Amino acid sequence: MDKKPKFVGTDAQGQEYEIAYPELLYTVEFTPMIDRIETEKPELLSGFHNIFKAVEPEIFQNYFNQLVDIKVSDDKMMIITKNLIQKSILERDYIEIIKEAFEVKHVRIIAQG
């Protein structure tokens, strides 16, 4: 049995077709942000702990632990979210908490899709 990942689609006539992904293309299961921070960017851990203390666990899990990426440079931060809804909620309700938690003055939030 072939275990290579494949894209399965439907053409205009409703016929199903498969396309095998090239060897260099692979999928990676999503890892929660806090797990990635611990291994890849430990300098951001204290900011995440500050956010965890400031918001309810459900809010942390749904909006902060689901982030795609965070980058910090001096007093500036860029956050990449999965979608526009997540971006809008962070901007509307949590921008000041983010600034305080990470000790930054400017936060830019970008939606991935």
C-alpha positions in Angstrom: 0.0 0.0 0.0 1.3 3.4 -1.0 1.7 5.7 2.0 2.8 8.8 0.1 0.5 11.8 0.7 -1.9 12.6 -2.1 -4.2 15.5 -3.0 -7.7 14.2 -3.9 -9.8 16.6 -6.0 -12.8 16.7 -8.2 -12.8 18.0 -11.8 -15.5 20.0 -13.5 -17.3 16.8 -14.6 -17.4 15.6 -11.0 -14.8 12.9 -11.5 -12.4 12.3 -8.6 -8.6 12.5 -9.3 -5.4 12.1 -7.2 -2.1 13.9 -7.4 0.8 12.6 -5.5 2.8 15.3 -3.6 6.4 15.6 -4.7 9.0 14.3 -2.3 10.0 17.8 -1.2 6.5 18.7 -0.2 5.1 17.3 3.0 2.6 18.2 5.7 3.3 18.9 9.3 0.7 18.5 12.1 -0.1 21.8 13.8 1.7 22.2 17.2 0.4 24.6 19.8 2.2 27.9 20.1 3.4 27.3 23.6 5.1 24.0 22.7 6.9 25.7 19.7 7.9 28.7 21.9 9.5 26.4 24.5 11.8 24.7 21.9 12.3 27.4 19.2 11.9 30.8 21.0 12.3 30.4 24.8 12.9 34.1 25.2 9.2 34.6 24.6 8.1 32.2 27.3 7.7 34.8 30.1 5.4 36.9 27.8 3.2 33.8 27.2 3.1 33.1 30.9 2.0 36.7 31.5 -0.8 36.3 28.9 -1.9 33.0 30.5 -2.2 34.8 33.9 -4.2 37.7 32.3 -6.8 35.8 30.4 -9.0 32.8 31.0 -7.6 29.4 30.0 -10.2 29.0 27.2 -9.2 32.3 25.7 -5.6 31.5 25.9 -6.2 28.1 24.2 -8.4 29.5 21.5 -6.6 32.7 20.6 -3.0 32.6 21.8 -2.0 28.9 21.7 -3.4 28.7 18.1 -1.1 31.4 16.7 0.9 30.6 13.6 4.0 32.7 14.6 5.3 35.5 16.7 8.3 37.7 16.0 9.8 40.3 18.4 12.4 42.9 17.6 13.2 45.6 20.2 9.8 47.2 21.0 8.0 45.8 18.0 6.1 42.6 17.6 4.5 40.8 14.6 1.9 38.1 15.2 0.6 35.8 12.5 -2.9 34.3 13.0 -4.7 31.5 11.2 -7.6 33.6 10.1 -9.2 37.1 10.1 -11.5 36.3 13.0 -8.6 35.4 15.3 -6.8 38.6 14.1 -9.8 40.8 14.7 -10.5 39.4 18.2 -6.9 39.9 19.3 -6.8 43.4 18.0 -10.2 44.3 19.5 -9.8 42.7 22.9 -6.2 41.8 23.7 -3.8 44.3 22.1 -3.0 46.1 25.4 -2.5 42.7 27.2 -0.1 41.6 24.5 1.9 44.9 24.7 2.2 44.6 28.5 3.0 40.9 28.5 5.8 41.2 26.0 6.9 44.7 26.9 6.5 46.0 23.4 5.1 49.3 22.1 4.0 48.3 18.6 2.1 45.2 17.7 1.1 44.2 14.1 -1.2 41.3 13.6 -1.5 39.6 10.2 -3.9 36.9 9.2 -2.5 34.0 7.2 -5.7 33.1 5.4 
